[in-house]
Structure formats: C-alpha cells, structure tokens
Amino acid sequence: MGLDLTPGDDTPLVARGEALFTRGDIRARADDLSAAITERGVSRVLVRSDDSALIFEAIDACDRAGADLFIAHTTIAQDRIEAICAEHGIGLVLNGELDWRSTTQTPADGRIYMMTSGTTGMPKVAGHSLESLLAKAKAGVKRRPDQGGRWVLTYQPTGFAGIQVSLTAALWGGLLITPAERTIGGFYHVSRHWNGTHISGTPTFWRSFLMVADPTQLSLAQITLGGEAADQPTLDRIRKAFPDTRVTHTYASTEAGVVYAVHDGLEGFPAAWLESAPSGVALRIKDGFLQIKTPNMMSGYLSAASQPLQDDGWLATADLVELAGDRVKVLGRDDNTINVGGSKVYPLPVEALILKQDGVIEARVYGQPNPVTGALVAADVVLEAGADEKTARKAILTACREALPAYSVPRSLNFVDKIAVSAANKKG
C-alpha cells in the first residue's frame, strides 16, 4: 500500500525549519512526478537531497510508477554519483530539479536501493522493498497506542536510519520535523518550536544535545538511540535528564534493516536473545562477530565483489561483540580496532570508562601511530565548562589503569573544545 498519501489531505507531514508541507502537497507533487516517469518510460530514479519532502515525493511516485528508487547521500562525491548512474541505468536524478538522463533502461524490480557512506570508495548499494522498509513501522502501529507524534529527524535524511524514522512518522500519521540547519542548536530549536515528542539520534548526538537542551523545555514521549552502540554512561545521563520518557536503543543497518530494540536501560542486549530473539530475528556470535537473520534484511548488494550474506543465509556484520554474563555487549566495529603490539584494543569500552568520570561530556579513543608497537591508544576528551583539566586527567588515568590492561590505557590524553562528527552525527 506504500505511503498511502491521500489527495487533498491537509494534515502536515513535514516541517522544515518553520515551513509546513501537508500530505496532500506531497501527494500532488508525487502525482506529477509519477506521470512524468511513466510518460518517459524511466525504470530507475535516483534522489540526492536532504529535503525530506522531496524524498517522500520520490518514494511515493516511484512506488506508483513501478520504478526503482536509488537514495544517495548528498555527501557522496559527484563523480561517484555519475558512475552509479551510468552503471545502473538511472534515467532521472532528483536533486531539486528534474535531471533526465539518456541511458539504456534496466528493467525495474520494485526495489528501493540504499547506499553506504562511500567515504573510502564507491558506496555499496543494498536492495530493499518498500514493504520490508515499512514492516517495522507497521508492526509498531499495531502495538503502540501513541500513534501520530512529532518526530525530530536528526539522522541523515538519505541514510537507513533517517528513512526509517521518516517512514515511521508517515505511517503513524505523524509530523516529521527537520531543521533549517543541521546543527545541535538547530535540532533543539525545532524540537521546541514544533513541540517534538519523538527524537532518535546517535549516542554522539545525544551527548551533544544534552549539553544545550533544557529538559523542562521539551515534551518527549520517546527517546531512541541508534547508529552507534549505546554506552551505559550515555543511557544513564539520558535517563537522569528525562526520567519520565521512554528510552530505547536499537540495532539497525543499511544491510540488515531494523534488527532489535532494547527498552530496559542497559547497554547491549539480553544473552537469551541468542536462543530466541523478538520479531522473527535470529542472532548468533561467530568468531567474535555478530551475525543476523531477519526477514527485513537486504536482498544483497547490487554489485560488489564481497557480499556479507553467508551461504547459510546469515548476514555477517563487522560488529565485534562479547558475552558478559546475561548480556551481549557491542565492542565496536572491526575497522576501528587499535592494534597495540599485537594486542587488540576496542575504543568503545575505553570511551565508556572515560565518559563515566566527573566532568567528562564527550570522548573519542583512537590509535596513534607508533614505530615500536604499531599504534598506541590516544584519547580526545571534552570537559564541562569550569572543570579542572589536572583533576580530570588524574581521574581518567586512574580509572583506566584500575580497569583496563596496560596496553589499553591512553598514552596520549588531550583536552579539546569539541570532537568532530560526520554528517550522520557519528564520531570519525
């Protein structure tokens, strides 16, 4: 049934800055776009924009025209976009204008193609159906009484998490709120201006948001963390700031779709889920990595030399995990592991330990090249205004030395004003 946008419906769907776009507005634009796609016989369309109204228009129009839709991040370089268009027979590029392309048409297969970031090369393209993307939201509509809502979009609108939040808001009859400027101040402004009730964001986003937000000025019914592994200090800070708000952290990816949601306020997920996970999902640990089976995962990469789908149907992730008592904890991605003289250091547990210390509001742990050991552990730390660096340094190093093996203790500890984040509100 798709987005089920009704002609003439004056219910607001997207707030961008202080402007409103109704469901009827977007349906009317989608009608025109669908007709143009059909008239020109285009089978594949690519949208490259952070305008959520345009993304909704493209999803609805392509669904009704029977065309495939490729959703590309605005941060992907233009030459890579051109290569994708040429390789996959894109007949129309939407970027605020209609950029029609003369190309050999590839038959449509009813897919929405999501892309990875492409920061280290050509982005990988994962195929989903609109129904699979809508499945989690549809299940929520049946379960939850709080349909509607005003959803603040902090994720990249073109990323999997951003599309999931957008589709959920649309399916639940809610309002999707996007700032004129994607800054922490911008998110806080629109959250207050439109009285946001649902905010989803990375743990990195939430640590920054808590620096500027006055909880008494917000009316949040739901807080969700995703896009990065949720650490216990951040979960505890959110609970302290918003004691009456439901807090959830999720695991999802471009390849796997939405896998699970945890509501108990603890990092990781219950070890019992390795035997029986919710919602038809299967989870296992193999060689230290999380592997997944879920009905909503991708059909595969459109073109890639190495597929993460195993012969037995499991999806191999790059996320390292450990079984700790009755909990499975995410240690971080394999490509972030620091090799110190042959010993592996996972940044996330070190960051979590630093974040527990008084006065620390953000931390980034990374490898610093060293001619003897290959790398040493380094940390950049942001302190609260007025915190004493000497006292904080002593507390951080003491805590690390007491809790960590010697090779995991930061040898370089730098106090900085801020830590750079990507367009997806993740630490680099």
Salt bridges, closest charged atoms under 4 A:
ASP9 OD2 - ARG23 NE 3.85
GLU18 OE2 - HIS189 NE2 3.64
ASP31 OD1 - ARG27 NE 2.71
ASP31 OD1 - ARG64 NH2 2.85
ASP51 OD1 - ARG16 NH1 2.60
GLU57 OE1 - ARG29 NE 2.96
ASP60 OD2 - ARG64 NH2 2.90
ASP68 OD2 - ARG44 NE 3.03
GLU82 OE1 - ARG101 NH1 2.94
GLU87 OE1 - HIS88 NE2 3.74
ASP99 OD2 - ARG101 NH2 2.99
GLU131 OE1 - LYS138 NZ 2.66
ASP146 OD2 - ARG144 NH2 2.69
ASP146 OD2 - HIS198 NE2 3.88
ASP231 OD1 - ARG207 NH1 2.90
ASP264 OD2 - ARG327 NH1 2.83
GLU267 OE2 - LYS329 NZ 3.53
ASP312 OD2 - ARG284 NH2 3.05
ASP319 OD1 - ARG333 NH1 3.87
ASP335 OD1 - ARG333 NE 3.92
GLU351 OE1 - LYS427 NZ 3.01
GLU362 OE1 - ARG207 NE 2.77
GLU362 OE1 - LYS427 NZ 3.43
